[in-house]
């Protein structure tokens, strides 16, 4: 059997963890071939300042606010993001 084939206990989908914080929800994804989890986006954001504070408290770079997607299936719209110097 090739190492690329899935066994009966494996899935292509990765496990996602949603962490409610002030201002929204942080979405993490666990990957079977890596240790830990990775922040992949945000959901239900209504206050980017609250999300930013949650990222700082967790030691995650606040640049994630500008580079990761909003994954909210309900609205399919991104709230306006905070202004960053150098943006036009």
C-alpha positions as CSV (number, residue, x, y, z in Angstrom):
1,X,0.0,0.0,0.0
2,X,1.3,3.5,-0.9
3,X,1.8,5.9,2.0
4,X,-0.5,8.3,0.1
5,X,-3.6,6.1,0.4
6,X,-6.0,6.7,3.2
7,X,-6.7,3.9,5.8
8,X,-10.2,3.3,7.1
9,X,-9.5,5.6,10.1
10,X,-8.1,8.6,8.1
11,X,-9.9,11.5,6.6
12,X,-8.9,14.1,4.1
13,X,-10.6,16.7,6.2
14,X,-8.6,18.3,8.9
15,X,-10.0,18.8,12.4
16,X,-11.0,22.4,13.1
17,X,-11.2,24.0,16.5
18,X,-13.2,27.2,17.1
19,X,-12.2,29.4,20.0
20,X,-14.7,32.1,20.9
21,X,-12.9,35.4,21.9
22,X,-13.9,39.0,22.5
23,X,-14.9,40.3,19.0
24,X,-15.3,36.9,17.2
25,X,-14.1,33.4,16.8
26,X,-10.5,32.1,16.1
27,X,-10.5,29.1,13.8
28,X,-7.6,26.6,14.2
29,X,-6.8,23.5,12.2
30,X,-5.0,20.4,13.4
31,X,-3.0,18.5,10.9
32,X,-2.2,14.8,11.4
33,X,1.4,15.2,10.1
34,X,2.3,18.2,12.4
35,X,2.3,18.8,16.1
36,X,-0.1,21.5,17.4
37,X,-2.5,23.5,15.5
38,X,-2.5,26.5,13.1
39,X,-4.7,29.6,13.0
40,X,-6.4,29.5,9.6
41,X,-9.0,32.2,9.9
42,X,-11.8,33.9,11.7
43,X,-15.6,33.6,12.1
44,X,-18.4,35.8,13.4
45,X,-16.2,38.9,13.7
46,X,-17.9,42.0,15.0
47,X,-14.9,43.7,16.6
48,X,-11.4,43.5,15.1
49,X,-9.9,45.2,18.1
50,X,-11.2,42.4,20.3
51,X,-9.8,39.8,17.9
52,X,-6.5,41.6,17.9
53,X,-6.3,41.6,21.7
54,X,-7.0,37.9,21.7
55,X,-4.2,37.2,19.2
56,X,-1.7,39.3,21.3
57,X,-2.7,37.4,24.4
58,X,-2.0,34.1,22.6
59,X,1.3,35.3,21.2
60,X,0.1,35.2,17.6
61,X,1.2,38.0,15.3
62,X,-1.5,40.6,14.7
63,X,-0.7,40.6,11.0
64,X,-3.0,37.5,10.8
65,X,-5.8,40.0,10.9
66,X,-4.8,41.3,7.5
67,X,-3.7,38.0,5.9
68,X,-6.1,35.3,7.0
69,X,-9.7,34.9,5.7
70,X,-13.0,35.3,7.4
71,X,-14.6,31.9,7.2
72,X,-18.1,32.8,8.3
73,X,-20.4,30.7,6.2
74,X,-23.6,32.5,7.4
75,X,-22.8,36.0,6.1
76,X,-20.2,35.3,3.3
77,X,-19.1,38.9,3.8
78,X,-16.0,40.2,5.4
79,X,-16.4,43.0,8.0
80,X,-14.2,46.0,7.4
81,X,-10.8,45.4,8.7
82,X,-8.9,47.9,10.8
83,X,-6.8,50.5,9.0
84,X,-3.1,49.7,8.8
85,X,-0.5,52.4,8.1
86,X,0.8,52.2,4.6
87,X,-2.6,51.1,3.1
88,X,-4.3,53.3,0.6
